[in-house]
Structure formats: C-alpha cells, structure tokens
C-alpha cells in the first residue's frame, strides 16, 4: 500500500540502487535517474519508474535523494540539469552523497532561494548496510526538515540530526577519517605480525574482544586475511574523503597530521593501480612497501 510519499533517487550506483530498492519495498512511489540508464534498470522489477532526464524524475516529488559521486556533480545535476528548478516549492532535497561541508552549505543556500528545502545526510555502513537498511545517517539542516524526513530514513537505517547545514557532511568526514586511519592501523599491524612469523588470521582472532577490537578489524581485517579486495567502498572513494577532510581542516585552520599521512598512503595506492580495490586494499599498498624492503 502506498504511503503517499513520492521520492526521486538520483544516482543508482553501489549505494543508490539498494537504497532505492528499500524505499520502493517500503511502499513509497519511487522515481530513479542515473546518468547511465542501464544501472537503474534493475529497479523496474521493484516498481520503480526509471527516467532518462534527472529533472523529469523530480517532478511532483515530496523528496529527492541524491547519491552522486561528488559535490561538483551534485551541483551540476541540481543547477545545470534542471533538478532544482523542477522540484516543487516546499519539497526537500536530501543529499546522501559524501561531499565537502562547504559545498553542502552552498547548495542549501541556492535551493532555499528557490523555495526548496535541503538536508545533507551522508551515510556510513557500505553496501551491506544499504541492502539491510542499517545505515548510519548523519543529517545537517533544519530540525523541522529532519523530522519530516524521518519516515524516509526509517527504510534506510538510523538517522541522527547533528546540527545546521554542512554538519552532516562534517560528521561523515569525521567518520571517514576514523575508517581510513583505522584501516591503515589494522593493515600495518597484521602485516607486521605476518612478517614476524605469526598467522594474521589467528592474530585477528586473538585481539578480537580486546581494546583493539573494532568494526574495521572485524570486517576489513577479515578481508585482509582472506585477500578479498573486491570493491564495496573503493580506494578512490576513501581517498576522496580523506582529501575532503584535509580541505575542510584547512578551511577552519585545523591541523590533521594523521589524516594527512593516511591520505598520502591511499594516494600512493591509487597511483600504483589499486584505485578500484576495496578500501581494505590499503593492505596491498603497505604490503608492496614491505616486499620491496
């Protein structure tokens, strides 16, 4: 039974596709657009209407959800492909991509001038969380708009309102700093253990449950042990997030030396052809450094 909520999903990649599917399965009327239409086509089986033009997807919607690659592309889709102009006055644009806080604030200001509300609400939890509806959602914007979006968020995961426009993205950067840095710590520790003669799988098992345990140790550590680097969240995306964190730190006069160091390591990995590996592929870059010693 339809809830009466009409939702557009713009961007149906690794995250957008399962999130659009969950919204449709929750009973919402979902319209989808992706620059490469073929990537959106599987959603037709879930009753989602696929559009060739982004502006057509948002006509008459209550909400438009963006899951695009970066801030520049979000801006292009909003203001060059006609999405902002096509959205009804009073509707809510929810940007769930990971972009810079500054970009989120700029988009919010431009949309508000057109009578369209804005939330920046990036997510953490990867494709597994998107499929299971267990994403952590960090929302910046007006409290009233956040309250209005809660029924939509309910199909996707657990949402928290963290402050005004831009702070959802700031929270996601903090999340990605912790993720990126911790992946590096786990990879380096397991490689050290292996170099010293220990079984890295047993090392991971031994330290599970202690102070060094984490979601990263469990999920990414297991990928490292199994050498399973099929992409869930790519190295290139993690590098983008680390660079966004450094750009934001520079804007507010904050020194972030640990993020800078790990960002350089991800950049080295991407330069060495590892960009399409999972984030845990930083293990391969650190392994490369040590096999050349």
C-alpha positions in Angstrom: 0.0 0.0 0.0 1.4 3.4 -0.9 2.2 5.8 1.9 1.6 8.8 -0.5 5.3 9.8 -0.4 6.8 10.4 -3.8 10.5 10.1 -3.8 13.2 10.6 -6.5 16.5 8.8 -6.3 19.3 10.5 -8.3 22.3 8.2 -8.7 21.8 4.4 -8.6 25.3 3.1 -8.1 26.6 0.7 -5.4 24.7 2.6 -2.7 21.8 4.2 -4.6 20.5 1.1 -6.1 19.9 -0.9 -2.9 18.6 2.3 -1.1 16.1 3.0 -3.9 15.0 -0.6 -3.8 14.4 -0.4 0.0 12.4 2.8 -0.4 10.2 1.1 -3.0 9.8 -2.0 -0.9 8.7 0.2 2.0 5.7 1.3 -0.1 6.9 4.6 -1.4 6.4 5.8 -5.0 10.0 5.9 -6.3 11.4 7.5 -9.4 15.0 7.0 -10.3 17.6 8.6 -12.6 21.1 7.6 -13.3 23.4 9.1 -16.0 23.9 5.5 -17.3 20.3 4.3 -17.5 21.3 0.7 -17.6 22.4 0.9 -13.9 18.9 2.0 -12.9 17.0 -0.6 -15.0 17.1 -3.4 -12.4 14.9 -1.3 -10.2 12.0 -1.6 -12.6 11.4 -5.0 -11.1 10.7 -3.3 -7.8 8.1 -1.0 -9.3 10.5 2.0 -9.6 9.9 4.3 -12.6 13.1 5.0 -14.5 13.7 8.4 -16.2 16.1 9.5 -18.9 16.3 13.0 -17.5 17.0 13.9 -13.9 14.6 16.9 -14.0 11.8 14.5 -15.0 12.4 12.3 -12.1 11.8 15.0 -9.5 8.6 16.4 -10.9 5.9 16.5 -8.2 8.1 14.8 -5.6 7.9 15.2 -1.8 11.6 14.3 -1.5 14.6 13.9 -3.8 17.5 11.8 -2.6 20.9 12.3 -4.2 23.6 9.6 -4.2 26.0 11.1 -6.7 29.8 10.9 -6.9 31.0 14.2 -5.6 30.0 17.8 -4.8 30.7 19.1 -8.3 28.4 16.5 -9.8 25.7 17.3 -7.3 25.9 20.9 -8.2 25.8 20.1 -11.9 22.7 17.9 -11.5 20.9 20.4 -9.4 21.6 23.6 -11.2 22.7 22.7 -14.8 20.5 19.6 -15.5 17.4 21.4 -14.1 16.7 19.4 -11.0 16.5 22.4 -8.6 14.1 24.3 -11.0 11.9 21.2 -11.5 11.5 20.4 -7.8 8.2 21.6 -6.3 8.4 24.5 -3.9 8.4 23.2 -0.3 9.9 19.8 -1.4 13.0 18.5 0.3 16.3 17.7 -1.4 18.3 15.2 0.7 21.9 14.9 -0.3 23.2 11.5 0.9 26.4 11.6 -1.1 29.7 12.4 0.6 30.8 15.9 -0.3 32.5 18.9 1.3 30.6 20.7 4.1 31.3 24.0 2.2 29.6 22.6 -0.9 26.6 21.4 1.1 26.1 24.9 2.6 26.3 26.5 -0.8 23.8 24.0 -2.3 21.4 24.6 0.7 21.6 28.4 0.2 20.9 28.2 -3.6 18.0 25.7 -3.1 16.4 27.8 -0.3 16.4 30.8 -2.6 14.3 28.7 -5.0 11.9 27.6 -2.2 13.3 24.1 -1.9 14.5 22.7 1.5 17.8 20.9 2.0 19.4 18.3 4.2 22.9 17.0 3.9 22.6 13.4 5.1 25.6 11.2 4.2 25.7 7.6 5.3 28.0 5.0 6.7 27.6 1.3 6.5 28.6 0.5 2.9 26.6 -1.7 0.5 25.8 -4.2 3.2 24.2 -1.6 5.3 22.3 -0.2 2.3 20.9 -3.6 1.5 20.0 -4.4 5.1 18.6 -0.9 5.9 21.1 -0.5 8.8 22.9 2.6 7.6 24.1 5.3 10.0 22.7 8.5 8.6 24.2 11.9 9.8 21.9 14.8 8.9 22.6 18.5 8.8 19.9 21.1 8.3 16.8 22.4 10.0 15.3 20.3 12.7 11.8 20.5 11.1 13.1 19.2 7.8 14.9 16.4 9.6 11.7 15.4 11.4 9.9 15.5 8.1 12.4 13.1 6.5 12.3 10.5 9.3 9.7 8.3 7.6 12.0 8.1 4.6 15.1 7.5 6.7 13.3 4.7 8.5 13.6 2.4 5.5 17.3 3.0 5.2 18.8 3.0 8.7 19.3 5.0 11.9 19.3 8.8 11.5 20.8 11.4 13.8 20.4 15.2 13.4 23.8 16.7 14.2 23.4 20.4 13.5 22.9 23.0 10.8 23.6 22.7 7.1 27.0 21.2 6.4 27.4 19.4 9.7 26.1 16.1 8.3 29.0 16.2 5.8 31.4 17.2 8.6 30.3 14.2 10.6 30.8 11.9 7.6 34.3 13.3 7.2 35.0 12.5 10.9 33.6 9.0 10.3 35.8 8.6 7.2 38.9 9.9 9.0 38.3 7.2 11.6 37.6 4.5 9.0 40.6 5.4 6.8 43.1 5.7 9.6 41.9 2.5 11.3 42.1 0.5 8.1 45.7 1.6 7.9 46.4 0.6 11.5 44.8 -2.8 11.1 46.7 -3.5 7.8 50.0 -2.4 9.2 49.5 -4.5 12.4 48.6 -7.6 10.5 51.5 -7.3 8.1 53.9 -6.8 11.0 52.5 -9.9 12.6 52.9 -11.9 9.4 56.5 -10.6 8.8 57.3 -11.7 12.4 56.1 -15.3 11.8 52.5 -15.1 13.3 49.4 -16.2 11.5 47.5 -13.0 10.7 44.1 -14.8 10.8 45.0 -16.0 14.4 46.3 -12.6 15.4 43.0 -11.0 14.3 41.1 -13.7 16.3 43.3 -13.2 19.4 42.8 -9.5 19.6 39.1 -9.6 18.9 37.2 -8.6 22.0 40.1 -6.6 23.5 40.7 -2.8 23.3 41.9 -3.1 19.7 38.7 -4.7 18.5 36.6 -2.6 16.1 34.1 -3.0 13.3 37.1 -2.3 11.0 39.1 -5.1 12.5 36.2 -7.5 12.1 35.1 -6.5 8.5 38.1 -5.1 6.8 40.6 -7.2 8.8 38.8 -10.3 7.6 39.1 -9.1 4.0 42.8 -8.6 4.5 43.2 -12.0 6.0 41.4 -13.6 3.0 42.9 -11.2 0.5 39.4 -10.3 -0.6 39.6 -6.8 -2.1 36.5 -6.9 -4.3 35.2 -3.3 -4.0 32.4 -2.4 -1.6 33.8 1.0 -0.9 36.7 1.8 -3.4 40.1 3.1 -2.5 39.4 6.1 -4.8 36.3 7.0 -2.7 38.3 6.7 0.5 41.0 8.9 -1.0 38.3 11.5 -2.0 37.0 11.5 1.6 40.5 12.0 3.1 41.2 14.8 0.7 37.8 16.4 1.6 38.7 16.1 5.3 42.0 17.8 4.7 40.4 20.6 2.6 37.9 21.2 5.4 40.6 21.2 8.0 42.4 23.8 6.0 39.3 26.0 5.8 38.8 26.1 9.5 42.5 26.2 10.5 42.8 22.7 12.0 46.0 20.6 11.9 45.2 17.0 11.0 48.6 15.3 10.6 47.3 11.7 10.9 44.7 12.2 8.2 47.3 13.8 6.0 49.7 10.8 6.4 47.0 8.2 5.7 45.6 10.3 2.8 49.1 10.2 1.2 49.2 6.4 1.6 45.8 6.0 -0.1 47.1 8.3 -2.9 50.1 6.1 -3.3 47.9 3.0 -3.6 45.7 4.6 -6.2 48.8 5.8 -8.1 50.0 2.2 -8.1 46.9 0.9 -9.7 44.8 -0.1 -6.6 42.1 2.5 -7.0 39.3 0.0 -7.9 40.1 -2.2 -4.9 38.1 -2.1 -1.7 39.3 0.3 1.0 40.9 -2.6 2.6 43.2 -2.7 -0.4 45.5 -0.2 1.5 46.8 -3.6 2.9 48.2 -4.2 -0.7 50.0 -0.9 -0.8 51.6 -1.5 2.6 52.5 -5.0 1.6 54.1 -3.6 -1.6 56.2 -1.3 0.5 57.4 -4.1 2.7 58.1 -6.6 -0.1 60.5 -4.1 -1.7 62.5 -3.7 1.5 
